[in-house]
């Protein structure tokens, strides 16, 4: 089943991860992304993988950030499961494949809940049914708009707030209003039990308007405006930490994208004024 990745940021993210699968050195192997793409596209990528160095400047940075963010999230999930977490909540999951890709999820019977907009959830369900005939036991795909809907409705799908949970919220916050982000943070703060962990990413305010400090930002802002998915929110990491502490969160760690790059690629070439990842442990 083909997806028009150029018209949606979550499809674009999956496309960049798919491109990674045909590079010579991999941060992670994903044998399931091809479920969401046309065979002709996969065949063309396999025969002639794109040269990452020649991609447009902003897209090249986004490519590496998406990869190191994914790798970091994988590590947190696996470590948290080992520590006793029995539930995984992916907010704004897009075409995430971790339920299939990370063996520790199914080996430890970790219930997985994926939340996204109805269009994405319905498309993902169609793709999975086409491949598997059913939606696997233990995986719940939930249509929910973080700008409008109440997260408390998750209990209706079997989500248990009293057990240790891994909360992953990546590639979403910058598309929301601050009011919506505030509600999500308050919900997770209320739900987090001991041994739970929360990982999300955000961007600096420089990502929300045209400027000459972020490489390629002007063309990206124009592209996002064309597809109707502009960045609506950005906050500097020190301000974010202060905001989180005011909300009562503790044990906060913030990693800039070049911190993640150094961790997994042993280099620091990515700008430090774009995206960052926040980890909070209960």
Number of C-alpha atoms within 10 A of each C-alpha: 15 13 14 11 16 13 15 15 19 19 19 16 20 21 21 18 20 21 18 23 20 17 16 7 9 11 14 15 14 17 12 15 19 17 18 22 19 13 13 10 11 18 11 11 17 14 9 11 16 15 10 16 9 9 12 13 16 15 17 17 20 17 20 21 21 19 21 22 22 18 16 16 20 17 12 18 26 16 13 21 23 12 12 15 23 20 25 25 20 20 24 25 24 23 22 18 15 19 19 15 17 15 11 17 22 16 8 14 13 20 21 22 22 22 23 22 15 14 9 21 21 14 15 20 15 17 19 17 12 13 13 10 11 11 17 12 10 14 16 17 20 20 17 20 16 21 15 8 11 13 16 11 11 16 10 8 11 11 19 15 16 10 17 23 30 26 22 23 22 22 21 21 23 24 19 18 15 16 10 17 18 14 15 19 15 15 14 16 17 11 17 22 16 13 16 23 23 22 22 20 21 24 24 19 18 19 24 20 17 15 12 10 12 16 17 17 21 16 14 21 17 14 15 15 12 11 12 12 16 19 21 15 21 23 19 16 21 10 11 17 18 12 14 18 13 10 13 11 19 14 10 15 12 18 17 21 28 24 20 23 20 14 13 15 14 11 12 14 13 20 14 15 19 24 28 22 22 19 19 19 18 16
